[in-house]
Amino acid sequence: MTDSPVTPPDAVTAAPSVAPALEAHGLVKRYGSVTAINGADFSLRPGEVLAVVGDNGAGKSSLIKALAGALVPDAGEIFMNGEKVSFRNTRDARSHGIETVYQDLAVIPALDIASNVFLGREVRRKGIMGTVFRRLDMPRMRAESSDHLADLKIGIKSVTQAVETLSGGQRQGVAVVRAAAFGRGVIIMDEPTAALGVKESGQVIDLIRSIRDRGIPVVLISHDMPHVFEVADRIHVHRLGQRAGVIDPKQRTMSEVVALMTGAERPTDEERAGGA
């Protein structure tokens, strides 16, 4: 009986690494003589909350708009799950599963919750009532909206309520539910706790955790460092139109991250390369 051949150590194949959910290399965006994005890199891992922080004028808003399809970069590449993509507008980004919750929420106060959840994606009735008379299938939209609210544990009694009757935190919840309902790839949240009280901000942080727990990665843009450290798995520090470094919040303090934002402190080589 012969022995089985032994595979030499250098022939052992390493397990393939998981591609980032959303990634960018060398993004550039100029407005005349002003360079808003200056060769920026970005990497969002599957199932994580990545906070994006930076001083005013650092270019983080332009970076996020490029990733969300709201602006077209002059140079650079964007990838989703390892495949190169090109976004000419937000519709292209949404077709790839990227949903963005902006600070102004983009909800219509006079409409009910279900209508806001399906805003721009209304479901029409089947048959002639939908195709000819263009009637909406409100029972289905309300049922599915209720399910989405329950999934994210948002305590709103009825989806027939007008959004104008809700608190600020609940309105933020409706916008988040809409993003989570259709954002199968990435959800971007732009200053979601701005102008909210302590209790409502806590509800939004819980929503972010719920989305992450469902396996959807979240990009959180925020100036609120306590919230960033509370919920983020990693922190992308943006400075002078570039990624200055990616920080592990368990290894750095808030004051150190602020110092990195302002240039008072330099990132380590590992952080500059994108973090561990």
Buried (B, 14 or more C-beta within 10 A) or exposed (E): EEEEEEEEEEEEEEEEEEBBBBBBBBBBBBEEEEBBBBBBBBBBBBBBBBBBBBBEEBBBBBBBBBBBBBBEBBEBEBBBBEEEBEBEEBEBBBEBBBBBBBBEBEBEEEBBBBBBBBBEEEBBBEEEEBEEEEEBBBEBBBEBBBEBBEBBEBEBEEBEBBBEEBBBBBBBBBBBBBBBBBBEBBBBBBBBBBEBEEEBBBBBBBBBBBBBEEEBBBBBBBEBBEBBBBBBBBBBBBBBBBBBBBBBBEEBEEEBBBBBBEEEBEBEEEBBEBBE
